[in-house]
Amino acid sequence: MRVILDTNVLLAALISPHGAPDAIYRAWRAARFELVTSAHQLDEIRRVSRYPKLKDILPAHRVGTMVNNMQRSIVLETLPPLPGGLDVADPSDAFLLSMAQASEAEYLVTGDRRAGLLALGRVGRTQIMTPTAFCATLGT
């Protein structure tokens, strides 16, 4: 199964080793699903991890290891524009929906309730859910 993990889920996995994001990250590392990412997301991870509020709790070597591991997954170099009629409350999250469309991923996992991604519920064949719900899907 193909899965997209929002950047907030990936970084949360590094911040807290005892939560749903970490369980999901470990499940991916154990090859329980195929991770879909993009060059845009890898750049976002590098950029966001250097924010003042995060750089002290996210050591650069751990972020670098994550990015290196992710580069071995399905990496979309270019993303299509969103189809007409599909709108997202936070334009900075539009790339996640483009990734879903391009990869036909089964799941998009996000912890960002403010962005409205969860309110969409589904985009094409991609179901959008929380980390806790995805853990239940995985049986972890």
Buried (B, 14 or more C-beta within 10 A) or exposed (E): EBBBBBBBBBBBBBEEEEBBBBBBBEBBEEEBBBBBBBBBBBEBBEEBBEEEEBEEEBEEEBBEEBBEEBEEBBBBEEBEEBEEEBEBEEEEBBBBBBBBBBBEBBBBBBBBEEBBBBEBEEBEEBBBBBBBBBBEBBEE
